Amino acid sequence: MLSSAAVSTSLQIIVALGLLNVWLVRARASTAYRGGSAQSLKEEFATYGLPEWSFYAVGALKIGSAVLLIVGIWVPALIRPPALIVAVLMVGALAMHAKVKDSPTKFLPALLMLLMCVAIILLQ
């Protein structure tokens, strides 16, 4: 049986690598999960009607949170704040998908990320 610490650490790694993948590796790539008909992450923010600065602010928050979740493996006091930040951002992402009437499939990554962050918080 896995300990709660092992589960939390696993989720931290999954969330962190997922965020870094989306924001640093695939930001300019088209995916099946982009909002509306956006072909890149920046276009997705425009599709939602968000100002350009929000793209950079959310990106900084998500990349910073990913780094803190990884560092939190060794410094547990750092785990809850970034998990909470990402959870709040995922609620916003779900709202944006709903705003543009995306199919439920496009909601899935944000929903899973939200659930993993809630689990991380509860396991601390």
ChimeraX attribute file (.defattr): number of C-alpha atoms within 10 A of each C-alpha:
attribute: neighborCount
match mode: 1-to-1
recipient: residues
	/A:1	4
	/A:2	7
	/A:3	9
	/A:4	14
	/A:5	14
	/A:6	13
	/A:7	13
	/A:8	22
	/A:9	21
	/A:10	15
	/A:11	18
	/A:12	27
	/A:13	17
	/A:14	16
	/A:15	24
	/A:16	24
	/A:17	17
	/A:18	16
	/A:19	22
	/A:20	19
	/A:21	13
	/A:22	17
	/A:23	17
	/A:24	12
	/A:25	11
	/A:26	14
	/A:27	18
	/A:28	14
	/A:29	12
	/A:30	15
	/A:31	16
	/A:32	11
	/A:33	20
	/A:34	20
	/A:35	27
	/A:36	21
	/A:37	15
	/A:38	19
	/A:39	17
	/A:40	17
	/A:41	21
	/A:42	16
	/A:43	21
	/A:44	22
	/A:45	22
	/A:46	17
	/A:47	18
	/A:48	18
	/A:49	12
	/A:50	14
	/A:51	10
	/A:52	12
	/A:53	10
	/A:54	13
	/A:55	16
	/A:56	12
	/A:57	10
	/A:58	15
	/A:59	19
	/A:60	13
	/A:61	15
	/A:62	22
	/A:63	21
	/A:64	16
	/A:65	25
	/A:66	25
	/A:67	18
	/A:68	22
	/A:69	28
	/A:70	20
	/A:71	15
	/A:72	18
	/A:73	18
	/A:74	11
	/A:75	11
	/A:76	15
	/A:77	12
	/A:78	16
	/A:79	25
	/A:80	20
	/A:81	14
	/A:82	24
	/A:83	27
	/A:84	17
	/A:85	15
	/A:86	26
	/A:87	21
	/A:88	14
	/A:89	18
	/A:90	21
	/A:91	14
	/A:92	13
	/A:93	20
	/A:94	19
	/A:95	14
	/A:96	21
	/A:97	22
	/A:98	16
	/A:99	14
	/A:100	14
	/A:101	12
	/A:102	17
	/A:103	13
	/A:104	11
	/A:105	9
	/A:106	19
	/A:107	20
	/A:108	13
	/A:109	15
	/A:110	20
	/A:111	16
	/A:112	13
	/A:113	23
	/A:114	23
	/A:115	14
	/A:116	21
	/A:117	26
	/A:118	17
	/A:119	17
	/A:120	24
	/A:121	17
	/A:122	11
	/A:123	15
	/A:124	12
